[in-house]
């Protein structure tokens, strides 16, 4: 291994140089995603219609009511009435925390069908550039894929670059629930990929779900590919600040609080997603048992204890992950704080052996996804630690539902 001067003065200068690079990137790429973001018109239109609507002479509750109140409202309706609302206000119902999970799946299928027809027309719109028509075609095919039989879309918003969430497993009956929180450049077109499959939210969640079934065959699990926030586009100002993460943290907290049942929840936060999870941590309910980060640029705190959470905090980083070269500090809102795998941070540091660089933590057969799976089923004794196994496993006891065949 090459030896470097690690004096405090040199580290400060290296950090300042890295921040200077960030500022240069600002000038060239920083505003791209913001400039092209088009707002939430279709979803907002559906919500506005909901606010004016009624069913069987009853006024509909506020869409932003608590999940408990909304759950009571839907429980008071007949199956036919619930179906009517899903068809009449598909985007509102499909994104409504508190609506029954199966009803949200149904509503989002309706919304996807409507969005597909919009894009089909845009493919032949002579007012669009050829690039615009091709993008419409890509979006149309993505919506068709998301409508395939057996897919369970928990959230969907077609506006702008788009947002989505998908469930693998039975969310209503799950004994353990895992949520995959992705990082930059996540939108509807990158929600799933054919190439580099396991670097996209759908592939990440599928891989984790299969690994959890192998790790705890007798434990009923569900995994959510959660791309229901507007992520930063590229390595510009948005990825160097917490602006997008702050908005996403509110949405993540709302999701977790609306999940059915009382099963423990584990969050698996990749790259910029770990910034979001760090900001969300203090407000998350106690049912969140674990927050595990991989390839993290920081969690906006200096120590894990400052996350103010009862959850176990785990961290891992592959030896070939370029994120290790980012400046782990926060100055004037730029940067995301201490390195989560450093000893000073105080997380439980896990092995990421055989992970495939920054985007490969969910590749099947790696220590990283195996560790995530053991955490996801509550089998903490089986995790593979990076170095100090005593510190990594200290004070842990396995979940009662983490069964073995």
N, C-alpha and C positions, 0 to 999 in steps of 0.2 A: 504494500500500500504506500502511495506517495505521502510524504510528510509535508504538512502545511503549517505556517505560522498562525497560531490561533489566539494571539494576544487580543485583549479586549479592544485596543485601538484599531487593529486591523479589521476586526469583526464589524466595528461601527462603520468604518470606511466602506467595507464591502456592502453593508446594508444600505448605506446612503447611495452608493453607485447603483445598486439594484433598484432602489426607488426612483432614481433618475431615469432608468430604463422604462419603468412603469409610466412616468410622465411623458416620455417620448411616444410610448404606445397609445397614450391618451389622445395625442394629437392626430394619430393616424387611424385608430380603430375604435376609440372609446365610445363614440356616440352612435355607432352603426345600429345596434340592436334597438336603442331607444327611438331613433329616428324612424325606423320601419315598423315599430309597434303600433297597431291600429286600434287599440282599445278593446272593449268587451261588448260591442253592440248587440250581437245576437242573444247572448246570455242576459244582458241587461233588458232587452226587449221582452224576453220570456218572463223575467222576474217582475217587470212592470205590469205585464198582463196578469200574472198571478196575483199581484196586489189588488187588482181591480176585480178579480174573479170570485166565483162562488160555486158551491156544489150542493145540490138538493136544498137550495134556499139558504145555505149557511155561508157566511163570509169566510174566506180562507185566512188562516193565521199569517202573521208577518213572516216573510221568508227567512228573516234573520232571527226568528225566535229560537229559544234554546232547543237543542236536539231532543231533550226530554218532552218538551211541549209539542214539538212537531211529531214525535213518535206517538204520543197519545192521540193527536188529531188523526193520523193515518190509521191507527188501530180502531178508531171509531167508525171508519168507513167500510162499506162493502167492497168485495173484490172488484166489482164492476165500477164503483165510484173511483177507486184508486186507479184503475186502468184508464178511465176517462181523463183524470188529471194528468197521467203520464203522457197521453196523446195530445192533450190540449196545451200543456206547458212542459214539453220534454226537457228542455235545457234547465229550467228551474227545478223540476223534480229530480232530474238526473244528477244535479250537483248539490242537492239539499241534504245537509247533515241532519239526520233525524228521520229521513224517509227510509222505509224498509229497504234493505240491500237489494233484494230481488226486484223490487219496483224501480230502483235506480238503474239496475242493469237494463230493464225493459225500456225505461224512458230514454236512456242513452242510445239504445239501438234505434229508436225512433229519431232522435236528434242526429245520429250519424247518417241515417238514410236521407234526411232533409239536407244535411251538409253535403252529402255526396252529389245530390242533384244540383246544388248550387255550383259545385266545382265542375260538374259535367258540362253545364252551360258555359262556364267561364273558359273551358278548353276551346270553345269555338267562337269566343267573343273577339270580333275583329278590332275592338277598341283596345285590346291588350297587346303587348309586345309578344313576339314568339317565346321569349323567356317566361313571360307571365302565363301564357297558355300552357307551357310545359310544366310550370309549377302547379297550375290548377290540375293537370293530369296526375302529377305525383300525389297531390293531396287527395284527389278522388280515389286513387288506388289504395292509399293508406286507409281511408275511411271504409272502403270495401273490405279490406283485410280485418279491420277492427270489428266488422259486423259478422264475421264468420261464426258459425255455430260453435258453441262451447266457450266463447270468450266472454268475460265478465267485466265490462267497463264500468267502473265505479264513479268516474268523473270524466267530463268531456266539455271542452270549450273550443270551438273552431276559430275563434277570432284571432287576428294577428298571427303570431307563430304557433299559437295553440297550446292547450294544456290537456293532460289526460291522466287517469289512474286506472290500473287493471288489477284484478284479484285472481290469484291462483289458490285453489282450495276452497273449502266451505267456510266463509267468514262467520256465519251465524253459529256454527258448531265448533269452531276452532278452540283448542285448549291453549294454544300459543299463537300469537300474531306477530309477523315480522313486516316492517315497512322499509323499503329500499328508497333512499333519498339521493337522487343523482346530482351531478354538478353542471358545469357550463355547457352551453350549446345543446341543451335538451329542449326539444319541441315536438310537435306532432310528426314531423318528417324524420326525426332521429329517435322517436319513441321505441322503435325496434329497427334492427339492421339485419341484413343477410350476411354481409361481411363484417367482421369484428362483432359478431352477434352478442357476445357477453360484455361488451362495453356500453350497450344500450339498456335502458330501464327494463324492457320486457325480458331480454336475455338474462340480465342480472337476476331478476325475480324468479324466472323459470329455473335457473341453475341453483339458486338458493333453496327453492321449494323442493327440488329433487334431492339435494344434499340433506335437507332436514328430514325428508322421508327415510333416507338411508340411516341417518344418525339416530332417529327416534321413531321406529316403525309403528309403535303403539301410541304415539302422540299425534293427535289431530292438529294439523297446522294450517295456516293460511299465510300467504305472502302477498303484499301489495306493492306493485311497481308504481311508485308515487311521483309522477311528473306534473303535479297539479300546482305548479308555481311557475312564474316567468323567470327563467334562469338567465344569467348573463350570456351575452353573445360574444364568445371569444375572450381573449386575454386583454381586455381594455379596462376602462375605469370601473365598469360594473363588477368585474371579477376581482378588482383590487379593493373594493369597498364592500360594505355590508348592506347596501341599499336593497338589492334584490333579495338577499337573505332575510332581511327584516320583514319584508312583505310575506315571504314564504313561511317564515316561522309562525306567523299568525295563522296561516292556512293549515300548516301541519298540526298545530295545537287544536284547531277546530276539528280536523279529521280524527285525531286520536280520541278526543272527548266524545265523539259521536259513534265510535266503533261499538258494535253490538256486544252484549255480554260483559264479562269482567275478566277475560283472559289476559295474562301478562303480555305486554307489547315490547318488542325489541326493535330499535331503530338502527339501520345500517346505512351510514352516511358517507358517500364517496366524494372526494375532492371538495369543490365549493359547497356541496351538500352538507359537509361537516360544519361549515360556517353557519349555515341555516340551523342545523341541529344544536349548535352551541348557543345561538340566540334563543332558540325555542325552549331549551332545557329548563330554565327556572319556572316557566309557566305550565309545563307538562304535568298531567295527573300522575299520581303515584303508581298507577298500573303500568307505567313505562318502567320496565325492569332493567333495560340495557340501552346504552347509547354507544355504538361501535363505529369508529371512523377509520377510513382507509385512504391513503394518499392525501392527507389533509394539509391545507395551507395554514391551518390554525382555526381555533374555535372562538376567537374574540375575547379570550381570557388568558391570564398568565398561569393559572393552575386549575386542575380539574375541580378542586373544591369550590372554586368561584362560579362554577356552573349552577350551584345551588339546586342540586337534584338528588333524589334518593336512588336514582338508577346507577348501576355499575357502569363505569366509563372505561371503554376499551379502545386501543389504538394499534394500528399496524401500518407499516410502509415497506414496500418492496425495495431491495437494494438498488434496483435500476430505475426507480421512479424519479423523474426529473423534478418533482415537486420539492424534493429535499434541497434544491438550490434556491428556492425563493427566500426572501428575507423574512424570518420569523419574528416580526415585530409589528407594532401599530403606531404610526405617526400621522397625526392630523387626519385620521379617518382612513388612511391608506395602510394596507396590510391587515393581517388577521390575528396577530399575537403569537404566543409561544408555540413551539413545535410539540404537538400532542404525544409524540413518541419519545420526547426527551425525559430524562429522569426527573428534572425539576418540575415538569408538568404534573406528574403523579397519576397518569392513567395506567391501566393494566395493559402491558405491551405484549402483543401477540405475534406469532410467527406469520410471515407472509411468503414463506419459501415457495418457489416455483410460480409465484404470481407473474403475470406477463406485463411488467412495467405499470405505468400509471392507469391504463385502462383495463388491466387484466386481473383484478382482484376476485372476480366472480367466475373465472375460468374453471370448469370442472377439473378435479384432480389436484388442485392447489391446496396448500395449507390454509390459505386465506379463506376460501369458501368453506372448507371443512371447519375451520374455527367459527365462522359465522353461523354455520348450521348447528354446531354444538351449543352455541349461545342461544340460537333461536329456539331450540327445544329445551333449554334450561339445563343441559348436561355440562355444567361448568367444570367438573373434574376432568373432562376429556379434552379441554382446550390445549393447544400447543403454544406454549409461551415462547417469546423471543429470546429471553435471557434468564432472568431471575424468576423461576417458577414459583418460589415462595411468595414473592410480592405480587405476582400475577394472579395467584389463586387465593390469596389471603382473605379469610373471612367469608368465603363463599360456601354455599350449600346448594346442591342440585335441586331444581324444581321437582315437586312431587309428581308432575305429569311427564317428566322426561324418562319415559320408559324405554326398555330394550326388548328386542324380540327374544 
